[in-house]
Amino acid sequence: MKIFVFIFSGIIFSGTVFSQAPEKFSYQAVIRNNSGELVKNKQVSIRISILQGLPNGSVVFTQTLNPTTNENGLASIEIGGGTFSSIKWTDNTYHLKTECDPTGGTNYTITGSSQILSVPYALHAKTADNFTGDSIFSKTTGR
């Protein structure tokens, strides 16, 4: 019985060693209404778009979320999932467009766009698993 538990534990552990990086990244925003007041403990609507090339470029990903803000007006979301994995991060620069309706509807009155710099590009590092042909990976060290 102990051997079975040991082997079963080893199988479960080995599965976690080879797990994939999530196709998501975290995003937080402080939500204010049109009067500049914090929107506290309320459900808001946030639409996220990833634009290719320019701040007003073509949309390659879109997602709508309805988080609830905390007592400081902070909304925390995870961007990704769905078609997010099909974005070819090496093809161009990308911009994150955020739109918000502080009332939780679809009247997005607060918008902004900024270039995505580093974090999602780290998803491209997963292709390093397929890297071959470099002598640094094929030679052994030691005696």
OpenMM code with the backbone's topology and positions (N, CA, C; nanometers):
from openmm import Vec3, app, unit

residues = "MET LYS ILE PHE VAL PHE ILE PHE SER GLY ILE ILE PHE SER GLY THR VAL PHE SER GLN ALA PRO GLU LYS PHE SER TYR GLN ALA VAL ILE ARG ASN ASN SER GLY GLU LEU VAL LYS ASN LYS GLN VAL SER ILE ARG ILE SER ILE LEU GLN GLY LEU PRO ASN GLY SER VAL VAL PHE THR GLN THR LEU ASN PRO THR THR ASN GLU ASN GLY LEU ALA SER ILE GLU ILE GLY GLY GLY THR PHE SER SER ILE LYS TRP THR ASP ASN THR TYR HIS LEU LYS THR GLU CYS ASP PRO THR GLY GLY THR ASN TYR THR ILE THR GLY SER SER GLN ILE LEU SER VAL PRO TYR ALA LEU HIS ALA LYS THR ALA ASP ASN PHE THR GLY ASP SER ILE PHE SER LYS THR THR GLY ARG".split()
positions = [
    Vec3(0.0826, -0.1196, 0.0000),
    Vec3(0.0000, 0.0000, 0.0000),
    Vec3(0.0868, 0.1256, 0.0000),
    Vec3(0.1950, 0.1243, 0.0796),
    Vec3(0.2833, 0.2405, 0.0847),
    Vec3(0.3471, 0.2648, -0.0511),
    Vec3(0.3817, 0.1566, -0.1213),
    Vec3(0.4437, 0.1710, -0.2531),
    Vec3(0.3440, 0.2347, -0.3499),
    Vec3(0.2180, 0.1924, -0.3445),
    Vec3(0.1152, 0.2493, -0.4310),
    Vec3(0.1004, 0.3994, -0.4061),
    Vec3(0.0944, 0.4399, -0.2805),
    Vec3(0.0815, 0.5814, -0.2454),
    Vec3(0.2034, 0.6584, -0.2942),
    Vec3(0.3218, 0.6015, -0.2799),
    Vec3(0.4450, 0.6661, -0.3240),
    Vec3(0.4448, 0.6846, -0.4760),
    Vec3(0.4081, 0.5810, -0.5496),
    Vec3(0.4061, 0.5892, -0.6959),
    Vec3(0.2989, 0.6883, -0.7417),
    Vec3(0.1805, 0.6809, -0.6816),
    Vec3(0.0720, 0.7718, -0.7173),
    Vec3(0.1122, 0.9171, -0.6914),
    Vec3(0.1778, 0.9424, -0.5788),
    Vec3(0.2251, 1.0775, -0.5465),
    Vec3(0.3274, 1.1248, -0.6486),
    Vec3(0.4147, 1.0350, -0.6915),
    Vec3(0.5147, 1.0693, -0.7924),
    Vec3(0.4518, 1.1067, -0.9248),
    Vec3(0.3475, 1.0353, -0.9634),
    Vec3(0.2783, 1.0659, -1.0885),
    Vec3(0.2108, 1.2026, -1.0796),
    Vec3(0.1442, 1.2290, -0.9708),
    Vec3(0.0778, 1.3586, -0.9519),
    Vec3(0.1801, 1.4714, -0.9531),
    Vec3(0.2922, 1.4545, -0.8834),
    Vec3(0.3960, 1.5572, -0.8781),
    Vec3(0.4556, 1.5803, -1.0157),
    Vec3(0.4811, 1.4750, -1.0921),
    Vec3(0.5415, 1.4916, -1.2242),
    Vec3(0.4493, 1.5680, -1.3176),
    Vec3(0.3194, 1.5553, -1.2991),
    Vec3(0.2253, 1.6318, -1.3803),
    Vec3(0.2352, 1.7803, -1.3542),
    Vec3(0.2619, 1.8181, -1.2308),
    Vec3(0.2739, 1.9604, -1.2001),
    Vec3(0.4054, 2.0173, -1.2493),
    Vec3(0.5080, 1.9357, -1.2604),
    Vec3(0.6373, 1.9828, -1.3092),
    Vec3(0.6269, 2.0268, -1.4544),
    Vec3(0.5452, 1.9582, -1.5334),
    Vec3(0.5331, 1.9882, -1.6751),
    Vec3(0.4111, 2.0737, -1.7085),
    Vec3(0.3534, 2.1392, -1.6107),
    Vec3(0.2342, 2.2193, -1.6363),
    Vec3(0.2694, 2.3418, -1.7204),
    Vec3(0.1705, 2.3937, -1.7897),
    Vec3(0.1890, 2.5063, -1.8803),
    Vec3(0.1734, 2.6391, -1.8063),
    Vec3(0.2388, 2.7410, -1.8609),
    Vec3(0.2183, 2.8766, -1.8091),
    Vec3(0.0778, 2.9209, -1.8483),
    Vec3(0.0068, 2.9891, -1.7605),
    Vec3(-0.1290, 3.0322, -1.7958),
    Vec3(-0.1250, 3.1364, -1.9068),
    Vec3(-0.2218, 3.1323, -1.9955),
    Vec3(-0.2314, 3.2281, -2.1055),
    Vec3(-0.3085, 3.3515, -2.0580),
    Vec3(-0.2648, 3.4090, -1.9478),
    Vec3(-0.3316, 3.5243, -1.8888),
    Vec3(-0.2293, 3.6158, -1.8227),
    Vec3(-0.2692, 3.7395, -1.7996),
    Vec3(-0.1902, 3.8267, -1.7141),
    Vec3(-0.2848, 3.9144, -1.6328),
    Vec3(-0.2353, 3.9592, -1.5194),
    Vec3(-0.3170, 4.0366, -1.4261),
    Vec3(-0.3194, 4.1840, -1.4647),
    Vec3(-0.4297, 4.2483, -1.4322),
    Vec3(-0.4457, 4.3909, -1.4592),
    Vec3(-0.5303, 4.4500, -1.3474),
    Vec3(-0.4914, 4.5666, -1.3005),
    Vec3(-0.5669, 4.6354, -1.1963),
    Vec3(-0.5890, 4.7804, -1.2383),
    Vec3(-0.7030, 4.8326, -1.1994),
    Vec3(-0.7351, 4.9723, -1.2287),
    Vec3(-0.8179, 5.0295, -1.1149),
    Vec3(-0.7936, 5.1549, -1.0838),
    Vec3(-0.8774, 5.2274, -0.9883),
    Vec3(-0.9873, 5.2932, -1.0711),
    Vec3(-1.1117, 5.2651, -1.0344),
    Vec3(-1.2261, 5.3131, -1.1118),
    Vec3(-1.2871, 5.4353, -1.0439),
    Vec3(-1.3034, 5.5405, -1.1244),
    Vec3(-1.3678, 5.6635, -1.0778),
    Vec3(-1.4837, 5.6947, -1.1719),
    Vec3(-1.5843, 5.7597, -1.1203),
    Vec3(-1.6968, 5.7993, -1.2050),
    Vec3(-1.6627, 5.9288, -1.2788),
    Vec3(-1.7585, 5.9807, -1.3554),
    Vec3(-1.7342, 6.1030, -1.4334),
    Vec3(-1.7070, 6.2248, -1.3468),
    Vec3(-1.7439, 6.2188, -1.2186),
    Vec3(-1.7178, 6.3291, -1.1255),
    Vec3(-1.5832, 6.3142, -1.0557),
    Vec3(-1.5114, 6.2067, -1.0855),
    Vec3(-1.3814, 6.1840, -1.0239),
    Vec3(-1.3872, 6.1125, -0.8902),
    Vec3(-1.5056, 6.0703, -0.8485),
    Vec3(-1.5199, 6.0002, -0.7206),
    Vec3(-1.4933, 5.8513, -0.7390),
    Vec3(-1.4329, 5.7891, -0.6376),
    Vec3(-1.4071, 5.6457, -0.6424),
    Vec3(-1.5378, 5.5681, -0.6518),
    Vec3(-1.5368, 5.4629, -0.7324),
    Vec3(-1.6510, 5.3723, -0.7415),
    Vec3(-1.6192, 5.2561, -0.6482),
    Vec3(-1.6779, 5.2588, -0.5282),
    Vec3(-1.6434, 5.1633, -0.4227),
    Vec3(-1.7455, 5.0504, -0.4127),
    Vec3(-1.6923, 4.9269, -0.4025),
    Vec3(-1.7757, 4.8085, -0.3784),
    Vec3(-1.8935, 4.7974, -0.4751),
    Vec3(-1.8672, 4.8230, -0.6013),
    Vec3(-1.9702, 4.8164, -0.7054),
    Vec3(-1.9201, 4.7300, -0.8206),
    Vec3(-2.0144, 4.6648, -0.8873),
    Vec3(-1.9784, 4.5909, -1.0078),
    Vec3(-1.9673, 4.6904, -1.1226),
    Vec3(-1.8569, 4.6817, -1.1962),
    Vec3(-1.8319, 4.7689, -1.3104),
    Vec3(-1.8151, 4.6812, -1.4341),
    Vec3(-1.8169, 4.7427, -1.5492),
    Vec3(-1.7951, 4.6700, -1.6739),
    Vec3(-1.6667, 4.7214, -1.7382),
    Vec3(-1.5771, 4.6283, -1.7698),
    Vec3(-1.4498, 4.6636, -1.8332),
    Vec3(-1.4374, 4.5842, -1.9626),
    Vec3(-1.4109, 4.6553, -2.0717),
    Vec3(-1.3857, 4.5890, -2.1998),
    Vec3(-1.2379, 4.6082, -2.2333),
    Vec3(-1.1707, 4.4980, -2.2573),
    Vec3(-1.0284, 4.4971, -2.2897),
    Vec3(-1.0124, 4.4595, -2.4362),
    Vec3(-0.9297, 4.5335, -2.5078),
    Vec3(-0.8965, 4.4989, -2.6460),
    Vec3(-0.7456, 4.5035, -2.6613),
    Vec3(-0.6917, 4.4098, -2.7353),
    Vec3(-0.5501, 4.4144, -2.7710),
    Vec3(-0.5449, 4.4516, -2.9179),
    Vec3(-0.4742, 4.5621, -2.9448),
    Vec3(-0.4671, 4.6193, -3.0784),
    Vec3(-0.3287, 4.5965, -3.1369),
    Vec3(-0.3240, 4.5607, -3.2628),
    Vec3(-0.1961, 4.5333, -3.3280),
    Vec3(-0.1440, 4.6588, -3.3964),
    Vec3(-0.0137, 4.6856, -3.3749),
    Vec3(0.0540, 4.7937, -3.4448),
    Vec3(0.0453, 4.9288, -3.3765),
    Vec3(-0.0667, 4.9954, -3.3889),
    Vec3(-0.0826, 5.1319, -3.3393),
    Vec3(-0.1851, 5.1372, -3.2261),
    Vec3(-0.1873, 5.2489, -3.1500),
    Vec3(-0.2865, 5.2613, -3.0426),
    Vec3(-0.4314, 5.2504, -3.0913),
    Vec3(-0.4542, 5.2743, -3.2202),
    Vec3(-0.5881, 5.2574, -3.2782),
    Vec3(-0.5867, 5.1481, -3.3849),
    Vec3(-0.4941, 5.0514, -3.3719),
    Vec3(-0.4773, 4.9441, -3.4696),
    Vec3(-0.5908, 4.8434, -3.4698),
    Vec3(-0.5713, 4.7378, -3.5479),
    Vec3(-0.6765, 4.6366, -3.5597),
    Vec3(-0.6845, 4.5519, -3.4331),
    Vec3(-0.8062, 4.5163, -3.3963),
    Vec3(-0.8314, 4.4375, -3.2754),
    Vec3(-0.7975, 4.2912, -3.3035),
    Vec3(-0.7079, 4.2343, -3.2209),
    Vec3(-0.6739, 4.0923, -3.2338),
    Vec3(-0.7297, 4.0099, -3.1179),
    Vec3(-0.7783, 4.0782, -3.0150),
    Vec3(-0.8368, 4.0098, -2.8994),
    Vec3(-0.9269, 4.1077, -2.8266),
    Vec3(-1.0402, 4.0592, -2.7810),
    Vec3(-1.1288, 4.1422, -2.6996),
    Vec3(-1.1927, 4.0568, -2.5908),
    Vec3(-1.2198, 4.1204, -2.4794),
    Vec3(-1.2754, 4.0504, -2.3638),
    Vec3(-1.3535, 4.1507, -2.2801),
    Vec3(-1.4699, 4.1099, -2.2326),
    Vec3(-1.5501, 4.1942, -2.1442),
    Vec3(-1.5598, 4.1268, -2.0086),
    Vec3(-1.5327, 4.2026, -1.9045),
    Vec3(-1.5342, 4.1496, -1.7680),
    Vec3(-1.6206, 4.2384, -1.6796),
    Vec3(-1.6726, 4.1808, -1.5724),
    Vec3(-1.7575, 4.2553, -1.4791),
    Vec3(-1.7100, 4.2356, -1.3357),
    Vec3(-1.5924, 4.2909, -1.3027),
    Vec3(-1.5416, 4.2755, -1.1659),
    Vec3(-1.6142, 4.3684, -1.0686),
    Vec3(-1.5993, 4.3388, -0.9416),
    Vec3(-1.6506, 4.4253, -0.8355),
    Vec3(-1.5323, 4.4973, -0.7726),
    Vec3(-1.5420, 4.6279, -0.7617),
    Vec3(-1.4340, 4.7064, -0.7015),
    Vec3(-1.4314, 4.6839, -0.5501),
    Vec3(-1.3169, 4.7139, -0.4899),
    Vec3(-1.3071, 4.7037, -0.3437),
    Vec3(-1.3349, 4.8407, -0.2806),
    Vec3(-1.3087, 4.8530, -0.1521),
    Vec3(-1.3382, 4.9783, -0.0808),
    Vec3(-1.2510, 5.0949, -0.1268),
    Vec3(-1.1447, 5.0654, -0.2023),
    Vec3(-1.0578, 5.1705, -0.2561),
    Vec3(-1.0844, 5.1973, -0.4041),
    Vec3(-1.1890, 5.1365, -0.4583),
    Vec3(-1.2215, 5.1546, -0.5991),
    Vec3(-1.1359, 5.0713, -0.6925),
    Vec3(-1.0614, 4.9756, -0.6386),
    Vec3(-0.9697, 4.8943, -0.7181),
    Vec3(-1.0415, 4.7744, -0.7783),
    Vec3(-1.0273, 4.7580, -0.9092),
    Vec3(-1.0801, 4.6414, -0.9800),
    Vec3(-0.9615, 4.5573, -1.0258),
    Vec3(-0.9644, 4.4286, -0.9956),
    Vec3(-0.8582, 4.3358, -1.0358),
    Vec3(-0.9161, 4.2346, -1.1333),
    Vec3(-0.8491, 4.2191, -1.2486),
    Vec3(-0.8968, 4.1247, -1.3500),
    Vec3(-0.7797, 4.0448, -1.4054),
    Vec3(-0.8127, 3.9374, -1.4755),
    Vec3(-0.7146, 3.8590, -1.5497),
    Vec3(-0.7502, 3.8692, -1.6970),
    Vec3(-0.6542, 3.9136, -1.7757),
    Vec3(-0.6744, 3.9287, -1.9194),
    Vec3(-0.6197, 3.8044, -1.9872),
    Vec3(-0.7004, 3.7435, -2.0721),
    Vec3(-0.6549, 3.6258, -2.1448),
    Vec3(-0.7619, 3.5201, -2.1547),
    Vec3(-0.7183, 3.4020, -2.1974),
    Vec3(-0.8113, 3.2932, -2.2208),
    Vec3(-0.8675, 3.3023, -2.3617),
    Vec3(-0.9488, 3.2069, -2.3989),
    Vec3(-1.0113, 3.2077, -2.5310),
    Vec3(-0.9095, 3.2118, -2.6430),
    Vec3(-0.9207, 3.3126, -2.7300),
    Vec3(-0.8322, 3.3244, -2.8466),
    Vec3(-0.7002, 3.3938, -2.8141),
    Vec3(-0.6769, 3.4239, -2.6879),
    Vec3(-0.5550, 3.4947, -2.6467),
    Vec3(-0.4295, 3.4208, -2.6920),
    Vec3(-0.4323, 3.2882, -2.6886),
    Vec3(-0.3141, 3.2093, -2.7245),
    Vec3(-0.2821, 3.2163, -2.8733),
    Vec3(-0.3740, 3.2653, -2.9560),
    Vec3(-0.3476, 3.2738, -3.0999),
    Vec3(-0.2771, 3.4037, -3.1397),
    Vec3(-0.2550, 3.4945, -3.0460),
    Vec3(-0.1849, 3.6192, -3.0774),
    Vec3(-0.0387, 3.5879, -3.1060),
    Vec3(0.0105, 3.6375, -3.2182),
    Vec3(0.1504, 3.6168, -3.2566),
    Vec3(0.2309, 3.7366, -3.2049),
    Vec3(0.2810, 3.7234, -3.0817),
    Vec3(0.3468, 3.8340, -3.0129),
    Vec3(0.4708, 3.8845, -3.0856),
    Vec3(0.5337, 3.8021, -3.1687),
    Vec3(0.6559, 3.8442, -3.2377),
    Vec3(0.6271, 3.9191, -3.3674),
    Vec3(0.5026, 3.9235, -3.4126),
    Vec3(0.4702, 3.9840, -3.5413),
    Vec3(0.4712, 4.1360, -3.5424),
    Vec3(0.4466, 4.1998, -3.4291),
    Vec3(0.4287, 4.3442, -3.4295),
    Vec3(0.4307, 4.3958, -3.2865),
    Vec3(0.4115, 4.5259, -3.2711),
    Vec3(0.3877, 4.5813, -3.1377),
    Vec3(0.2379, 4.5720, -3.1101),
    Vec3(0.2043, 4.5720, -2.9829),
    Vec3(0.0639, 4.5603, -2.9440),
    Vec3(0.0302, 4.6649, -2.8386),
    Vec3(-0.0945, 4.7072, -2.8385),
    Vec3(-0.1442, 4.8055, -2.7427),
    Vec3(-0.2635, 4.7472, -2.6690),
    Vec3(-0.2739, 4.7832, -2.5422),
    Vec3(-0.3852, 4.7407, -2.4588),
    Vec3(-0.4833, 4.8570, -2.4487),
    Vec3(-0.6033, 4.8359, -2.4980),
    Vec3(-0.7080, 4.9377, -2.4898),
    Vec3(-0.8039, 4.8960, -2.3795),
    Vec3(-0.8280, 4.9867, -2.2867),
    Vec3(-0.9218, 4.9594, -2.1782),
    Vec3(-1.0384, 5.0564, -2.1884),
    Vec3(-1.1571, 5.0028, -2.1683),
    Vec3(-1.2780, 5.0839, -2.1671),
    Vec3(-1.3571, 5.0445, -2.0434),
    Vec3(-1.4197, 5.1418, -1.9799),
    Vec3(-1.4903, 5.1131, -1.8554),
    Vec3(-1.6244, 5.1845, -1.8498),
    Vec3(-1.7237, 5.1119, -1.7999),
    Vec3(-1.8518, 5.1713, -1.7641),
    Vec3(-1.8654, 5.1551, -1.6134),
    Vec3(-1.8480, 5.2633, -1.5375),
    Vec3(-1.8532, 5.2545, -1.3912),
    Vec3(-1.9881, 5.2094, -1.3359),
    Vec3(-2.0938, 5.2130, -1.4198),
    Vec3(-2.2256, 5.1706, -1.3724),
    Vec3(-2.2510, 5.0226, -1.3977),
    Vec3(-2.1585, 4.9542, -1.4642),
    Vec3(-2.1741, 4.8116, -1.4909),
    Vec3(-2.2437, 4.7795, -1.6216),
    Vec3(-2.2769, 4.8793, -1.7006),
    Vec3(-2.3458, 4.8583, -1.8282),
    Vec3(-2.2492, 4.8467, -1.9449),
    Vec3(-2.2946, 4.8940, -2.0607),
    Vec3(-2.2115, 4.8888, -2.1816),
    Vec3(-2.1872, 5.0274, -2.2405),
    Vec3(-2.2088, 5.1315, -2.1626),
    Vec3(-2.1819, 5.2682, -2.2058),
    Vec3(-2.0401, 5.3043, -2.1603),
    Vec3(-1.9416, 5.2624, -2.2397),
    Vec3(-1.8012, 5.2793, -2.2013),
    Vec3(-1.7587, 5.4242, -2.2218),
    Vec3(-1.7474, 5.4975, -2.1116),
    Vec3(-1.7146, 5.6400, -2.1183),
    Vec3(-1.5696, 5.6684, -2.0837),
    Vec3(-1.5037, 5.5773, -2.0170),
    Vec3(-1.3642, 5.5971, -1.9776),
    Vec3(-1.2800, 5.5029, -2.0627),
    Vec3(-1.1921, 5.5599, -2.1461),
    Vec3(-1.1097, 5.4762, -2.2329),
    Vec3(-0.9640, 5.5186, -2.2252),
    Vec3(-0.8775, 5.4253, -2.2598),
    Vec3(-0.7349, 5.4531, -2.2641),
    Vec3(-0.6638, 5.3445, -2.3420),
    Vec3(-0.5442, 5.3757, -2.3904),
    Vec3(-0.4657, 5.2789, -2.4661),
    Vec3(-0.3185, 5.2993, -2.4337),
    Vec3(-0.2479, 5.1894, -2.4114),
    Vec3(-0.1035, 5.1986, -2.3864),
    Vec3(-0.0341, 5.0771, -2.4463),
    Vec3(0.0909, 5.0957, -2.4855),
    Vec3(0.1661, 4.9873, -2.5476),
    Vec3(0.1981, 4.8783, -2.4460),
    Vec3(0.1823, 4.7538, -2.4891),
    Vec3(0.2216, 4.6403, -2.4061),
    Vec3(0.3715, 4.6231, -2.4258),
    Vec3(0.4445, 4.6199, -2.3163),
    Vec3(0.5896, 4.6167, -2.3290),
    Vec3(0.6507, 4.4787, -2.3080),
    Vec3(0.6499, 4.4253, -2.1881),
    Vec3(0.7296, 4.3056, -2.1651),
    Vec3(0.6540, 4.1815, -2.1226),
    Vec3(0.5667, 4.1924, -2.0287),
    Vec3(0.5145, 4.0732, -1.9620),
    Vec3(0.4517, 3.9723, -2.0578),
    Vec3(0.3531, 4.0084, -2.1427),
    Vec3(0.2983, 3.9067, -2.2317),
    Vec3(0.3995, 3.8523, -2.3316),
    Vec3(0.4990, 3.9320, -2.3647),
    Vec3(0.6000, 3.8817, -2.4562),
    Vec3(0.6767, 3.7652, -2.3946),
    Vec3(0.6763, 3.7557, -2.2631),
    Vec3(0.7403, 3.6420, -2.1978),
    Vec3(0.6697, 3.5124, -2.2340),
    Vec3(0.5442, 3.5205, -2.2757),
    Vec3(0.4740, 3.4005, -2.3209),
    Vec3(0.5449, 3.3396, -2.4413),
    Vec3(0.6079, 3.4242, -2.5210),
    Vec3(0.6823, 3.3749, -2.6371),
    Vec3(0.8030, 3.2923, -2.5942),
    Vec3(0.8503, 3.3117, -2.4731),
    Vec3(0.9660, 3.2367, -2.4238),
    Vec3(0.9374, 3.0877, -2.4161),
    Vec3(0.8098, 3.0506, -2.4175),
    Vec3(0.7761, 2.9085, -2.4150),
    Vec3(0.8318, 2.8359, -2.5366),
    Vec3(0.8584, 2.9087, -2.6457),
    Vec3(0.9130, 2.8435, -2.7641),
    Vec3(1.0562, 2.7982, -2.7410),
    Vec3(1.1188, 2.8436, -2.6336),
    Vec3(1.2542, 2.7987, -2.6016),
    Vec3(1.2574, 2.6496, -2.5718),
    Vec3(1.1431, 2.5914, -2.5354),
    Vec3(1.1362, 2.4468, -2.5130),
    Vec3(1.1705, 2.3697, -2.6394),
    Vec3(1.1480, 2.4314, -2.7543),
    Vec3(1.1728, 2.3655, -2.8822),
    Vec3(1.3098, 2.3990, -2.9394),
    Vec3(1.3917, 2.4723, -2.8658),
    Vec3(1.5203, 2.5177, -2.9159),
    Vec3(1.6190, 2.4017, -2.9253),
    Vec3(1.6775, 2.3843, -3.0415),
    Vec3(1.7792, 2.2806, -3.0615),
    Vec3(1.8883, 2.3358, -3.1512),
    Vec3(1.9991, 2.2671, -3.1542),
    Vec3(2.1051, 2.3035, -3.2459),
    Vec3(2.2130, 2.3930, -3.1889),
    Vec3(2.2011, 2.4397, -3.0685),
    Vec3(2.3029, 2.5237, -3.0075),
    Vec3(2.3932, 2.4358, -2.9227),
    Vec3(2.5232, 2.4501, -2.9429),
    Vec3(2.6176, 2.3638, -2.8720),
    Vec3(2.6104, 2.3806, -2.7209),
    Vec3(2.5644, 2.4932, -2.6739),
    Vec3(2.5568, 2.5137, -2.5293),
    Vec3(2.4586, 2.4159, -2.4649),
    Vec3(2.3603, 2.3684, -2.5434),
    Vec3(2.2615, 2.2757, -2.4902),
    Vec3(2.2976, 2.1299, -2.5149),
    Vec3(2.3980, 2.1045, -2.5968),
    Vec3(2.4286, 1.9660, -2.6299),
    Vec3(2.5580, 1.9143, -2.5681),
    Vec3(2.6405, 1.9999, -2.5132),
    Vec3(2.7656, 1.9557, -2.4523),
    Vec3(2.7489, 1.9414, -2.3023),
    Vec3(2.8219, 1.8483, -2.2468),
    Vec3(2.8190, 1.8304, -2.1021),
    Vec3(2.9385, 1.9005, -2.0408),
    Vec3(2.9272, 1.9309, -1.9133),
    Vec3(3.0373, 1.9947, -1.8427),
    Vec3(3.0967, 1.8959, -1.7452),
    Vec3(3.2100, 1.9278, -1.6953),
    Vec3(3.2756, 1.8395, -1.5982),
    Vec3(3.3885, 1.7625, -1.6630),
    Vec3(3.4298, 1.6564, -1.5987),
    Vec3(3.5437, 1.5788, -1.6497),
    Vec3(3.5068, 1.4810, -1.7539),
] * unit.nanometer
topology = app.Topology()
chain = topology.addChain("A")
for resn in residues:
    res = topology.addResidue(resn, chain)
    for name in ("N", "CA", "C"):
        topology.addAtom(name, app.Element.getBySymbol(name[0]), res)
